[in-house]
């Protein structure tokens, strides 16, 4: 089903890879059924240099350089096994420049997991705006390194990108610099409603009508605002909210405690269902340490909800730990759908596919007419998951499927 009531001829959706399924689904949801490979040619010279070409009528000599005049070009950028992030970033720059030099009125980059966000400040107090006072220890961590997030924002702007859309970027510094570079035309979408709808309508957790026996957990202070908003979005007044604290004792070692500012203690939480929220997971060490720490509550079930699931082989092995019951994630990193790659972790993973949600937000930004959907996402899980019902289903089918006990 498409969201756009009629495909707008002044919008073109492409990607930094002509066979990117994520980009194809975003385009389809917006009503563009033309194959991306028929819109842009990903041309490479013999010396390996990239030179894309927006495909035009070869017999048209009257509109040279004006193929995209008055159009909005959307570049959907996700990670790939074939190309590195560095290669994909450079591809974004060149496609954006090609769009602008051929008349595009507006170029929008949709990058669900924003590149270079990890390097969100530099070796000077003025290189990065943080929510905390930077001390010499924090500044020293970046000694000799670049403030790459700022460079990436500036290069995107210089290349011709006018608007950037991403999902759940956690860094205050990155958000500040992108808002500054793009004059506020930076959109950091937070999936509160998507998570809330799935948690409230699926059987992933058990709790009372008003949230009795449900605990929402922030694994550190940095996640508190997000989890607090999740708490408000769920609207379960008897649910509890706890916050943990982590101290990094070595590069890959952390110690977990209950944060002194936590709204609730562990008192009365025995046998509860716990859902931990975070923006990203890489090695999985912190989340598993947190789950092991929370075991003292003797929870009925432990679920980890994370927007960006990126993990090494070591991380996937670690997250197979029995302390963690299930993982709820988005497909911002589309490789999460590769079950060979997930290995035995696939029995724990539920993927919420958000291409339609992004398409809806793009329609809002561009002021396009659309058939608005209340819960624009799909659910995918492996048949190895004990809660498996069938291959893929739409969000609106959740309640019906659960009633049938499928």
Secondary structure, 3 states (H helix, E strand, C coil): CCCECCCCCCEEEEECCCCCHHHHHHHHHCCCCCCHHHCEECCECCCCCECCEECCCCCCCCCCCCCCCCCEEEEECCCCCCCCHHHHHHHHHHHHHHHHHCCCCEEEEECCCCCCCCCCCCCCCCCCCCCCCCCHHHHHCCCCCCCHHHHHHHHHHHHCCCEEEEECCCCHHHHHHHHHHCCCCEEEECCHHHHHHHHHHCCCCCCCCCCCCEEEEECCHHHHHHHHHHHHHHCCCCCEEEEEEEEEEECCEEEEEECCCCCCCCCCCCCCEEEEEEEEECCCHHHHHHHHHHHHHCCCEEEEEEEEECCCHHHHHHHCCCCCCEEEEECCCHHHHCHHHHHHHHHHEEEEECHHHHHHHHHHHHCCCECCCCCCCEEEECCCCCCCCCCEEEHHHHHHHHHHCC
